[in-house]
Amino acid sequence: MNIISAREAAKKWGISQRRVAVLCAENRIPGAAIVGNSWVIPADAAKPIDERSNRIEKAEKNAGPFVKWAGGKGQLIREIEQYYPFGDGKIKKYAEPFVGGGAVLFDILDKYDLDEVYISDINAELINAYIKIRDNADEIINLLYRYQNEYIPLETDERKIYYMSKRDRFNELKINGDTAENAEKAALMIFLNKTCFNGLYRVNRKGLFNVPMGAYKNPLICDENNLRAVSDRLKNVEIVCGDYSKSESFIDKNTFVYFDPPYRPLTGTASFTAYTENLFDDERQIELARFVEAMNKKGAKIVVSNSDPKNSSTDDNFFDELYKDHHIKRVQATRMINCNSELRGKLSELLISNF
């Protein structure tokens, strides 16, 4: 039997040698075998049909967050949905000015057909990913499949080298601001989120992503079904990069607004808040409360979430005083993204509403 090497097969079929190795490992090339440390393939073997080409033209599943995000509200959806004011048909607009992972956003988009939806975030890379998934899902999916097929077969040391090369490339694109590379930057952000330590997004003082590689054995880097569902739901959503104040012109008496700002640290020494280059200290929490009051006067229905200072000190009434004219509910949540292991686990969080 005539045989060829994986490199020769890659050239013959127009794919990467690494992709050929993956196909061999998946037993998708009849007669392929390992000789020494390399794959050999029957010379007359046909190129396997790429299962990735069986695309789902329209999403048939509910959409969910496409990245793991600190403070994600997936586990609190059942609590938050009790505030949804869409039942009477009067509230037909939704705004989420700190969108993050978008758990509440996608829950609402799956359940309701609204006239207008507005989302924003100050994290430029996150917003870029939302826009590119909405406008060009195919390119993002193709890039993620490539990263997945290149990364998964590697041993740990090789993965670290690969991960660092992608992290360096992401930071290069982040700094140079070349809009022509926005699809690549979005795909890299998702790749890093799926493979980095604990799914964190953290930057240093220079604004560079600096999270090390995680220890996931088989991360799902490309969740195509969810990405297509997300793209479908975002088609008519206004997506803005900027702080919450930009939502003012959108919000009116027909709007439900959910504010999920960076949480106030639970301790005086907690400093892990650098999910963007901008910190959200107590003064900014106070400024947000003033903005919430201004939107309240417009007649909007509003819910705000935040950490509960009483987890650390029963005498800390910061939010109780800041939102004393609103309804404050304490709910339980499990938080696993925190550099301090003592601050992981069941904690009380606040849901503040004006109705």
C-alpha positions as CSV (number, residue, x, y, z in Angstrom):
1,M,0.0,0.0,0.0
2,N,1.3,3.4,-0.9
3,I,1.4,5.9,2.0
4,I,2.0,9.5,2.4
5,S,2.9,11.7,5.4
6,A,0.6,14.0,7.2
7,R,2.5,16.9,5.7
8,E,1.9,15.6,2.2
9,A,-1.8,15.0,2.9
10,A,-2.2,18.5,4.2
11,K,-0.7,19.9,1.0
12,K,-2.9,17.6,-1.1
13,W,-6.1,18.5,0.7
14,G,-5.4,22.2,1.3
15,I,-5.6,22.1,5.1
16,S,-3.0,22.4,7.9
17,Q,-0.8,19.5,9.0
18,R,-2.2,19.9,12.5
19,R,-5.7,19.5,11.1
20,V,-4.7,16.3,9.4
21,A,-3.3,15.0,12.7
22,V,-6.7,15.8,14.5
23,L,-8.6,14.0,11.8
24,C,-6.3,11.0,12.2
25,A,-6.7,11.0,16.0
26,E,-10.5,11.1,15.5
27,N,-10.3,8.0,13.3
28,R,-11.8,9.8,10.4
29,I,-9.1,8.7,7.9
30,P,-9.4,5.0,7.2
31,G,-6.0,3.3,7.3
32,A,-4.1,6.1,9.0
33,A,-1.5,4.9,11.5
34,I,1.3,6.3,13.7
35,V,4.8,5.3,12.6
36,G,7.3,6.5,15.1
37,N,6.0,9.9,16.2
38,S,4.2,10.8,12.9
39,W,1.0,9.9,11.2
40,V,1.1,8.1,7.8
41,I,-1.9,7.9,5.5
42,P,-3.0,5.8,2.6
43,A,-2.1,7.7,-0.6
44,D,-5.5,7.1,-2.0
45,A,-7.4,8.2,1.1
46,A,-10.1,10.7,0.5
47,K,-10.3,14.0,2.3
48,P,-12.8,13.6,5.1
49,I,-15.9,15.8,4.9
50,D,-15.5,18.7,7.2
51,E,-18.3,18.4,9.7
52,R,-17.9,22.1,10.5
53,S,-19.4,22.9,7.1
54,N,-22.8,21.6,8.2
55,R,-23.8,25.0,9.3
56,I,-27.0,25.8,11.1
57,E,-28.6,28.5,9.0
58,K,-30.8,29.8,11.7
59,A,-30.3,29.4,15.4
60,E,-32.7,26.8,16.9
61,K,-31.7,27.2,20.5
62,N,-31.8,29.9,23.2
63,A,-28.9,32.3,23.2
64,G,-26.6,32.7,26.2
65,P,-23.4,34.4,27.2
66,F,-20.5,33.7,24.7
67,V,-17.9,34.5,27.3
68,K,-17.5,33.8,31.0
69,W,-17.6,37.2,32.8
70,A,-17.0,38.3,36.3
71,G,-20.3,38.9,38.1
72,G,-22.3,37.1,35.4
73,K,-26.0,36.9,36.3
74,G,-26.9,33.5,34.9
75,Q,-27.5,32.1,38.4
76,L,-29.7,35.0,39.4
77,I,-31.9,35.0,36.3
78,R,-34.9,33.5,38.2
79,E,-34.6,36.4,40.7
80,I,-34.1,39.1,38.1
81,E,-36.9,37.9,35.8
82,Q,-39.4,38.6,38.5
83,Y,-38.8,42.3,37.7
84,Y,-39.4,42.1,34.0
85,P,-42.2,44.6,33.2
86,F,-43.0,43.5,29.7
87,G,-46.2,41.7,30.4
88,D,-48.6,44.6,30.0
89,G,-47.3,45.6,26.6
90,K,-46.5,49.2,27.7
91,I,-42.7,48.6,28.2
92,K,-41.3,47.8,24.7
93,K,-37.7,49.0,25.1
94,Y,-34.8,47.5,27.0
95,A,-31.4,49.0,28.0
96,E,-28.4,47.3,29.6
97,P,-25.6,49.9,30.0
98,F,-23.2,47.4,31.7
99,V,-23.8,44.4,29.5
100,G,-20.9,42.2,30.5
101,G,-21.6,38.6,29.6
102,G,-25.2,39.5,28.8
103,A,-27.1,36.7,30.7
104,V,-30.1,39.0,31.4
105,L,-29.9,40.5,27.9
106,F,-30.2,37.1,26.2
107,D,-32.8,35.9,28.6
108,I,-35.0,38.9,27.6
109,L,-34.2,38.6,23.9
110,D,-35.2,34.9,24.0
111,K,-38.5,35.6,25.7
112,Y,-39.8,38.9,24.3
113,D,-40.2,40.7,21.0
114,L,-39.2,44.3,21.9
115,D,-39.3,47.4,19.7
116,E,-35.8,48.6,20.7
117,V,-32.9,47.2,22.6
118,Y,-29.7,49.1,23.7
119,I,-26.6,47.6,25.2
120,S,-23.2,49.2,26.1
121,D,-20.1,48.6,28.0
122,I,-16.8,50.5,28.6
123,N,-14.8,47.4,27.7
124,A,-13.9,48.1,24.0
125,E,-12.8,44.5,23.3
126,L,-16.0,43.1,24.7
127,I,-18.2,45.4,22.7
128,N,-16.1,44.7,19.6
129,A,-16.9,41.0,20.1
130,Y,-20.6,41.7,20.4
131,I,-20.5,43.7,17.2
132,K,-18.5,41.2,15.2
133,I,-20.7,38.3,16.3
134,R,-23.7,40.2,15.3
135,D,-22.4,41.3,11.9
136,N,-20.0,38.6,10.9
137,A,-20.6,35.4,12.8
138,D,-19.2,33.2,10.1
139,E,-15.7,34.8,10.3
140,I,-15.6,34.5,14.1
141,I,-16.7,30.9,14.0
142,N,-14.2,29.9,11.4
143,L,-11.4,31.5,13.3
144,L,-12.5,29.9,16.6
145,Y,-12.6,26.5,14.9
146,R,-9.1,27.0,13.7
147,Y,-7.9,27.9,17.1
148,Q,-9.7,25.0,18.7
149,N,-8.3,22.5,16.2
150,E,-4.8,23.8,16.7
151,Y,-4.9,24.1,20.5
152,I,-6.7,21.0,21.6
153,P,-4.2,18.3,20.3
154,L,-1.2,20.0,21.9
155,E,0.5,18.9,25.1
156,T,0.5,21.2,28.1
157,D,3.9,22.9,27.3
158,E,3.0,23.4,23.7
159,R,-0.4,24.8,24.7
160,K,1.3,27.4,26.9
161,I,3.4,28.5,24.0
162,Y,0.4,28.6,21.7
163,Y,-1.7,30.5,24.4
164,M,1.0,33.1,24.9
165,S,1.4,33.7,21.2
166,K,-2.4,34.4,21.0
167,R,-2.3,36.6,24.1
168,D,0.6,38.6,22.6
169,R,-1.3,38.9,19.3
170,F,-4.5,40.0,21.1
171,N,-2.6,42.7,23.0
172,E,-0.9,43.8,19.8
173,L,-4.2,44.3,18.1
174,K,-5.6,45.9,21.3
175,I,-2.9,48.5,21.3
176,N,-2.6,49.3,17.6
177,G,-6.3,49.8,17.2
178,D,-6.4,48.5,13.6
179,T,-10.1,48.2,12.9
180,A,-9.4,46.0,9.9
181,E,-8.4,43.3,12.4
182,N,-11.5,43.6,14.6
183,A,-12.8,40.1,13.7
184,E,-9.4,38.5,14.7
185,K,-9.4,40.5,17.9
186,A,-12.9,39.4,18.8
187,A,-12.1,35.7,18.1
188,L,-8.8,36.0,20.1
189,M,-10.7,37.5,23.0
190,I,-13.2,34.5,23.0
191,F,-10.3,32.0,22.7
192,L,-8.4,33.6,25.6
193,N,-11.6,33.7,27.7
194,K,-12.2,29.9,27.1
195,T,-8.6,28.9,27.8
196,C,-7.3,31.4,30.4
197,F,-7.2,30.8,34.2
198,N,-10.7,30.8,35.6
199,G,-12.2,32.6,32.6
200,L,-11.0,36.0,33.8
201,Y,-10.7,39.2,31.9
202,R,-8.0,41.3,33.6
203,V,-5.6,43.9,32.4
204,N,-2.5,45.5,33.8
205,R,-1.8,49.2,34.2
206,K,-0.9,49.5,30.6
207,G,-4.2,48.0,29.5
208,L,-2.7,44.7,28.4
209,F,-4.5,41.4,29.0
210,N,-2.3,39.5,31.5
211,V,-4.2,36.4,32.6
212,P,-2.1,33.1,32.4
213,M,-3.3,30.0,30.7
214,G,-5.9,27.8,32.6
215,A,-5.8,24.0,33.1
216,Y,-8.9,23.0,31.1
217,K,-8.3,19.7,29.4
218,N,-10.9,20.0,26.6
219,P,-12.4,23.5,26.5
220,L,-15.2,24.3,24.1
221,I,-13.5,27.1,22.3
222,C,-16.1,27.3,19.5
223,D,-19.7,26.9,20.6
224,E,-21.1,27.4,17.1
225,N,-24.8,26.8,18.0
226,N,-24.7,29.5,20.7
227,L,-22.7,31.9,18.6
228,R,-25.3,31.7,15.8
229,A,-28.1,32.1,18.3
230,V,-26.4,35.1,19.8
231,S,-25.8,36.6,16.3
232,D,-29.5,36.1,15.5
233,R,-30.7,37.7,18.7
234,L,-28.4,40.7,18.3
235,K,-29.5,41.7,14.7
236,N,-31.6,44.7,15.8
237,V,-29.7,45.6,18.9
238,E,-28.0,48.9,19.2
239,I,-24.5,48.2,20.5
240,V,-22.4,51.1,22.0
241,C,-18.9,51.3,23.4
242,G,-19.0,53.8,26.2
243,D,-20.1,54.4,29.8
244,Y,-23.6,54.2,31.1
245,S,-24.3,57.9,30.6
246,K,-24.5,57.4,26.8
247,S,-27.8,55.5,27.4
248,E,-29.6,58.7,28.6
249,S,-31.0,59.6,25.2
250,F,-32.4,56.1,24.7
251,I,-34.1,55.7,28.0
252,D,-37.6,57.0,28.4
253,K,-40.8,56.0,30.2
254,N,-41.3,53.0,28.0
255,T,-37.9,51.5,28.9
256,F,-36.8,48.8,31.3
257,V,-33.2,49.4,32.4
258,Y,-30.9,46.9,34.1
259,F,-27.7,48.4,35.6
260,D,-25.1,45.8,36.5
261,P,-22.0,48.0,37.3
262,P,-18.6,46.7,38.5
263,Y,-19.3,45.5,42.0
264,R,-18.1,47.4,45.1
265,P,-15.2,45.4,46.6
266,L,-16.2,43.4,49.6
267,T,-13.2,44.4,51.6
268,G,-11.0,47.5,51.9
269,T,-8.0,45.6,50.5
270,A,-9.8,43.9,47.6
271,S,-8.3,45.3,44.4
272,F,-9.3,42.9,41.7
273,T,-11.5,45.2,39.8
274,A,-9.4,45.8,36.6
275,Y,-11.7,44.2,34.1
276,T,-11.1,47.4,32.1
277,E,-8.4,50.0,32.4
278,N,-11.0,52.1,34.5
279,L,-11.8,51.5,38.1
280,F,-15.3,51.9,39.6
281,D,-14.8,53.4,43.0
282,D,-17.3,54.7,45.6
283,E,-17.5,58.1,43.9
284,R,-18.5,56.5,40.7
285,Q,-21.1,54.4,42.5
286,I,-22.5,57.6,43.8
287,E,-22.5,59.2,40.3
288,L,-24.3,56.1,39.0
289,A,-27.0,56.4,41.7
290,R,-27.5,60.1,40.6
291,F,-27.9,58.9,37.0
292,V,-30.4,56.2,38.1
293,E,-32.4,58.8,39.9
294,A,-32.5,61.0,36.8
295,M,-33.7,58.0,34.7
296,N,-36.3,57.3,37.5
297,K,-37.6,60.8,37.0
298,K,-38.0,60.0,33.3
299,G,-40.4,57.2,34.3
300,A,-38.2,54.3,33.3
301,K,-38.5,51.0,35.1
302,I,-35.1,50.3,36.7
303,V,-33.2,47.5,38.4
304,V,-29.7,47.8,39.8
305,S,-27.5,45.0,41.1
306,N,-24.4,45.2,43.3
307,S,-22.5,43.5,46.1
308,D,-23.8,43.6,49.6
309,P,-21.4,45.4,51.9
310,K,-23.0,43.6,54.8
311,N,-21.1,40.4,53.7
312,S,-18.1,42.0,55.3
313,S,-19.5,44.4,57.9
314,T,-23.1,44.5,59.2
315,D,-22.5,48.2,59.9
316,D,-21.8,49.1,56.3
317,N,-24.9,50.8,55.0
318,F,-23.4,52.3,51.8
319,F,-26.0,51.1,49.4
320,D,-28.9,51.1,51.9
321,E,-28.3,54.8,52.2
322,L,-27.4,55.5,48.6
323,Y,-30.6,53.9,47.4
324,K,-32.8,54.6,50.4
325,D,-35.7,55.8,48.2
326,H,-35.8,52.5,46.3
327,H,-36.7,48.9,47.1
328,I,-33.7,46.8,48.1
329,K,-33.8,43.0,48.0
330,R,-31.0,40.7,49.2
331,V,-30.5,37.5,47.3
332,Q,-27.9,34.7,47.5
333,A,-25.4,34.1,44.7
334,T,-22.3,31.9,44.3
335,R,-19.2,33.8,43.1
336,M,-16.3,31.7,41.8
337,I,-14.3,34.5,40.0
338,N,-12.2,36.2,42.7
339,C,-8.5,36.2,43.3
340,N,-9.2,35.8,47.0
341,S,-10.4,32.3,47.6
342,E,-12.1,33.4,50.9
343,L,-14.4,35.6,48.9
344,R,-15.7,32.7,46.7
345,G,-18.9,30.9,47.5
346,K,-22.3,31.9,48.7
347,L,-22.7,35.6,49.2
348,S,-25.5,38.1,49.5
349,E,-26.1,40.4,46.6
350,L,-28.4,43.4,46.1
351,L,-31.2,43.9,43.7
352,I,-32.4,47.5,43.9
353,S,-35.6,48.6,42.0
354,N,-37.7,51.7,41.7
355,F,-41.0,49.7,41.4
